[in-house]
Amino acid sequence: MEYIPTIGLEIHCELKTASKMFCSCPNDPDAKEPNTNICPVCLGHPGTLPVANAEAIRLTRLVGLALNSEILEHSKFDRKNYFYPDLPKGYQISQYDRPLCLGGCLEVNDNGQIKKIGITRVHLEEDTGKLMHTENKDHSLVDFNRGGVPLMELVTDPDIENSNQAREFVKELQLILRYLGASDADMEKGQLRVEVNISMGKIGAGGKKQLGTKVEIKNLNSLKAVEGSVAYEIGRQTVMIKNGQKVAQETRGWNEFTGQTFSQREKEEANDYRYFPEPDIPPLTITPEEIKKLKSIVGELPAKKRIRFAHQYRLDAPTAEIFVANRDLGEYFEKAVSELEEWANNEEGDKSNTEAESRDLARLCANYLATDVLGILQSAPFREDNFPATPENFAEFICLIHKKEISSKIAKQVLAQMAKFGGDPTQIIRDKGLSQISSKGEIGKVVIQVLAENEKAAADWRAGKQNAFQFLIGQVLAATRGRANPDMVKDILLEKLSESKS
Ligand SMILES: [Zn+2]
């Protein structure tokens, strides 16, 4: 490629704390009534004193530790001075030269290739209010409920090379924020907001990259918007440069309907925010011991879990990813598997293949959770406290399938019942009369009846049509409402067909 992109991200994330950043107002992202969660502090009344939210500081440092950042032992807040109607104080409390976290990196999977993306810094600030413009645009209203909500800002190094890496970075960060309980990071709700900086440069003499004009794309509120806008800008800027046009240094927006970026405003003079240390908040300090203690509670992060699930349970990458992305489902899976392992270990008889059996059980359990259970829930997220069947019930259900005590058809009926009301699967089978028919005589009777009613299919089979056999199996299973043991049906059907043939 003649021109290569240089891409960096600036990500803002609202933290999940009970109260706002510098006052005790509730931090409620779902507040409907405007200007209800406000007080003199977050409205910036003169004479009020901000008090920093310790939980927000702790969560930001936790994110830094998860991203391999250095946690600064001495940090501070600064005032960023600018005027805008959604900023009642006339300045935003942010961090300038001593952020909470410095440096770091995050690895993303770029279509099978691991790409390490550097992180410049992670700091803490406060969110602004929200402006709402009336329909005829003759005036605007402002809601300060969001004003003063703890806002974490993360800036990446300009390491990103394509639209997929940009998307994967945001996706992985979103997952980490959720694992740490730092934020729900719902992009649609504006809890995670992305800005892209992108320029196209030529590879100069000696393979050195020359930087082009930097364009900013603001307010990207979905993964699709991040990926789409980057891909579009790479194309747009490349064509312009090739045609000898000059790329303007500007801020652009993203139109999700047309799939294009559009010019919002030309770059004005560089803003001078006249940063200075916030005089009302003491500097922030943390000792190496406290950092160590905090690091110990970071826990298992998505990247580690992905590898562990693939190894420990021999799951394929897409299935493992379902359990990593849906943490509750992953935990439920592990609880059910531990029950299954216990069962396999306690089973009588040959112990030589216990390990192989455990692996089969884990895979069967994974498939039923990732396919059938998620299918029943449709697009609703799996939450263990909302799912009526306990992991013990679920493990027993998997055992019944594994031991071929129920067919996959019956399994679906039992699972539907368990997903709605919970309960012991063996009990459900008994109550609903779903137990398997494994009596040779009983199945034989049904087979004879089915053959009598389907003479043409039987004749087709004799004429060599294999499909007819599948059809006849289906008829026997249907006649027993799926309860006949499928292996026995096959054997008996073959036996009866052969008998009548001779
Ligand atoms: Zn307040």
Boltz pocket constraint, residues with backbone or C-beta under 6 A from the ligand:
constraints:
  - pocket:
      binder: B
      contacts: [[A, 20], [A, 23], [A, 24], [A, 25], [A, 37], [A, 38], [A, 39], [A, 40], [A, 41], [A, 42], [A, 43], [A, 147], [A, 148]]
      max_distance: 6.0
